[in-house]
Amino acid sequence: MRKLVGCLSVAAMMACSPDTPIAPNGVFVGSYALTNVNHLALPATTFQDTVTQKKDEFISGSLSITSRRVGPVAVPTYTLTLTQRLTRGGSVTTQSLLASGTWKSTNSSDFVFSGDSSNVFSPVTGFYANRSMSLSTIDLLLTFRQE
C-alpha cells in the first residue's frame, strides 16, 4: 500500500505554479511509456510476501507532459497512469492508478510535479535526460521513455 501511495504521489506532485515557463524548444513535452520501476524491468515487483502470498507488481504505465499558453500564462500539465497487478492468495486483480496536475521547471532537466488539493501527496521530483523521464518519490523510482 505504501508503494501505491508513493506512485500516486508522483502524479499528484505536478500541479502548483501558474507561472511555469514553457519547456525550452518543447524538448521534454510529450508522451512517455513506463519502462522500469526501481531499476526493474516491467513487470516490476514492488512487494512480495511468500508466507501470506501477497505480491504487488507494476505492469504498465504512461506519462503525458504538456505545456500550452492560455493568454500570457503558461499552463504546464501532466497525466500519469499506472497499472498495478495485485495477487492476494490465489486471487489476481489489476487496478489503474491515475494522477494529474501541473509541473514546474527552472531548467531543461529538473522538475517538480504537483497534484491538486484533493490529493494527499508530497511533491515528486523529476529528471529528464536522453529522452527519458525519471520520477522519484520516497520509495519509488519510475523511469519512462519518450515515445
C-alpha positions in Angstrom: 0.0 0.0 0.0 2.9 2.4 0.7 4.2 1.8 -2.8 0.8 2.6 -4.2 0.7 5.9 -2.2 4.2 6.6 -3.4 3.2 6.1 -7.0 0.2 8.3 -6.7 2.3 11.0 -5.1 4.4 11.0 -8.2 1.4 12.0 -10.2 0.0 14.3 -7.6 3.1 16.4 -7.4 2.8 18.2 -10.7 0.2 21.0 -10.1 1.1 24.3 -8.4 2.7 27.0 -10.5 0.8 29.1 -13.0 3.9 31.0 -14.0 5.9 27.9 -15.0 7.8 28.6 -18.3 7.2 26.6 -21.5 9.8 23.9 -22.0 12.8 25.1 -24.0 12.1 24.1 -27.5 9.4 21.7 -26.2 12.2 19.1 -25.5 10.5 17.1 -22.8 6.9 17.8 -23.6 5.2 14.7 -25.0 4.2 11.1 -24.2 6.3 8.6 -22.3 5.9 4.8 -21.6 6.9 3.3 -18.3 10.0 1.1 -18.7 11.3 0.5 -15.2 10.3 0.7 -11.5 13.1 0.8 -9.0 15.5 -0.2 -11.8 13.5 -3.3 -12.5 12.0 -4.0 -16.0 8.3 -4.5 -16.2 6.5 -6.3 -14.8 8.3 -4.9 -11.7 7.6 -6.5 -8.3 7.5 -3.8 -5.6 6.2 -6.1 -2.8 6.2 -9.8 -2.2 5.4 -11.9 0.9 5.6 -15.7 0.2 4.0 -16.5 3.6 0.8 -14.6 3.0 1.0 -15.0 -0.8 0.8 -11.3 -1.5 2.5 -9.7 -4.4 2.3 -6.2 -5.9 3.6 -5.5 -9.4 3.6 -2.6 -11.9 2.8 -4.0 -15.3 2.5 -0.8 -17.4 2.2 3.0 -17.3 2.2 6.2 -19.2 3.1 9.8 -18.6 1.9 12.7 -20.7 3.6 16.1 -20.2 2.1 19.2 -21.9 2.6 22.9 -21.8 0.4 25.4 -23.5 -0.3 29.1 -23.3 -3.6 30.5 -22.1 -3.2 34.1 -22.9 0.0 35.3 -21.2 0.2 32.4 -18.7 1.9 29.0 -19.3 -0.2 26.1 -18.3 2.1 23.1 -17.7 0.1 19.9 -17.0 0.8 16.2 -16.7 -1.3 13.0 -16.6 0.1 9.8 -15.1 -1.5 6.4 -15.5 0.0 3.3 -13.8 -1.4 -0.3 -14.0 -0.7 -2.5 -11.0 -1.3 -6.2 -10.6 -2.2 -7.4 -7.1 -2.0 -11.0 -6.0 -3.7 -12.0 -2.8 -3.6 -15.7 -2.1 -4.9 -17.2 -5.3 -6.8 -14.1 -6.5 -5.2 -11.8 -9.0 -6.7 -8.3 -9.8 -5.5 -5.2 -11.7 -6.0 -1.6 -10.8 -5.3 1.6 -12.6 -3.7 4.5 -10.7 -4.4 7.9 -12.2 -3.0 11.2 -11.2 -2.8 14.6 -12.9 -1.7 18.1 -12.0 0.9 20.6 -13.0 4.7 20.7 -13.2 7.3 23.4 -13.0 10.9 23.6 -14.0 13.8 26.0 -13.6 15.9 24.4 -16.3 15.6 21.8 -19.1 16.2 18.8 -16.9 14.9 19.2 -13.3 11.2 19.2 -12.5 8.7 19.2 -9.6 5.3 17.6 -10.2 2.3 18.6 -8.0 -1.3 17.3 -7.7 -4.4 19.3 -6.9 -5.6 19.9 -3.4 -7.7 16.8 -3.4 -4.6 14.6 -3.4 -2.7 13.8 -0.3 0.8 13.6 -1.9 4.1 15.2 -1.4 5.9 16.8 -4.3 7.6 14.4 -6.7 10.8 15.3 -8.4 11.6 14.5 -12.0 14.7 14.5 -14.1 14.9 14.5 -17.9 17.9 13.3 -20.0 18.3 11.4 -23.3 14.6 11.1 -24.0 13.9 9.5 -20.5 12.0 11.0 -17.6 12.6 9.6 -14.1 10.2 10.4 -11.3 11.2 9.9 -7.7 9.1 9.5 -4.6 10.1 8.5 -1.1 10.0 4.8 -2.0 9.7 4.5 -5.8 11.8 5.4 -8.9 9.7 5.4 -12.1 11.5 5.6 -15.4 9.7 6.5 -18.6 11.0 6.6 -22.2 9.8 9.3 -24.5 7.7 7.8 -27.4 
